[in-house]
Amino acid sequence: MTDSPSFAFAARGSASDIEQGLAFQPKFDADGLIAAIVTDAGTGQVLMFAWMNAEALRLSLSTGIAHFWSRSRGRLWQKGEESGNTLAIREARVDCDQDAIWLRVEVGGAGAACHTGARSCFYRTLELGPDGPALARADV
């Protein structure tokens, strides 16, 4: 994996600084992670949800290619490093309290954002019935 860029994120300020200011002050959780929501830049379709640590966030912002932290593998990974289905970042946003990142991307390779080969990781719906929730395939 490439060396992590050396820039530092701004220290967390007051609630007003965080919510209204223009300094990027990401809030990582107790495990050093921040939530990342990924959508298609053209269609708006939700493609995936993943976690980033500070290194993944720095690499994503400096290279323009999405990187994440795999909790199950305990390592940094670039989306598409094996499949070729890279995520080219077209826009990055942060939510009001700066504890979630939204990436608007273009999917490279075969166009699948999910490791299963599906376009989106959200390819099933939850249908609520009298016996509880059941899964059904969604048109995505």
N, C-alpha and C positions, 0 to 999 in steps of 0.2 A: 504494500500500500504506500502511496505517496506520503512524504513528510507533511505534517499538518502545518498550515499557514500559521504565522506567528502573531497575527493581530489578536488583540484582547477585546472582549465585549465590555461595555460600560458597566460599572458597578451599579447595583440596584439603588435607586433613589427613592424619593417620597412617592406616595400614591399618585400625586399630581404629576410628578416627573414621568412616572411609568405610564400613566393613562393619557396624558396630554402632550408630553414632550416628544422630541424627535430623536432622542438617544436610544439606540437599540440596547436594551437591558434584559436579555432573556432570563427567565426564571426556570432553572433546572430543578427537578424534584430531589428528594433525599437520595435517590440512586444516581443522580447526575444526569437525568434524562429530561427531554422536553418532547411533547407530543407533536407529531407532524401529520397533517392531513394533506393528501395529494389528489389533485383534480386535473382533468384534461383541460389545457389552456383554451382549446377551441370550443369544446362542447359543454364544459362545466361538469361533466360526469365525475362522480367520486370514484377514484381508482384504488386508493389504498390508504391505510393508516399505519404508521410506524413510529418508532422512537429514534431520537437523535441524542447523542451526547455532544459535548462542546466540540470535540474534534470532527464529528460528522457534520455538524452545523457549519463549522469553519470551512471544511472541504467543499461542502455543497455551495456555499456562498462564493468561495474563491474560484471554483472550477466551473460552476454552472451545471454540474451533473449531481443528481441527488445521491447522497451517502446516508447511511443509517447505522444505528447500533442494534445488533441482533442480541436480544436478551437470551435466547435459547442457545446460541452459539458462543456468546460472550465475546463478540468481536465486531469491529467495524466492517461494513461492507458497502460497496458501491452497487446500487441497483443495476442489474444487467451485466455484472462482471462475468457471469457464467452463461446467461441466456442471450445476451446482446440486446435485451430490451431495456436500454438505458432511459433515464428520465432527464431530459434537458429542461432546466428550469427557465421559464419565461417570465415568471413573476414570483416573488416571495413576500408574504405578508405575515404580520404578527397580530395576535388578538389583543384586546384592551389591556389585560394585565401581563402580557408578554410571557405567558406560560404555554402557548401553543403556536405552531408555525403552520402556515398554509402555503403549499407549493402548487403553482399552476405550471404544468409541464407539457412537453410534447414527448410522446413515447416513441423510442427508436426501435430498431429491429423489427420483429414480427408484430409489434403493437400490443403485446400482452403485458399488463402491469402486475398481474398476479403470478405467483410461482407455479400455480396449477395450469397456466397457459391461458386462463381467461383474461379478457380485456380488463376487467375490474375484479378486485377481491370481493366485491359486494354483488355476487352473482346469484344470491338466494334471498328470498323474502321470508319474513316470519309471518305466518298467518295465524291469527288468534281465533281459536274455536272453543267449543264447550269443553273439550278435553285438554285444553292448554295449547301452547304454541306448537306449530309444525312448520317445517321448512318446505319451501317450494322453489323451483327454478325461476329466476327472473329473466326477462328479456333485456339483455345488456349488450 
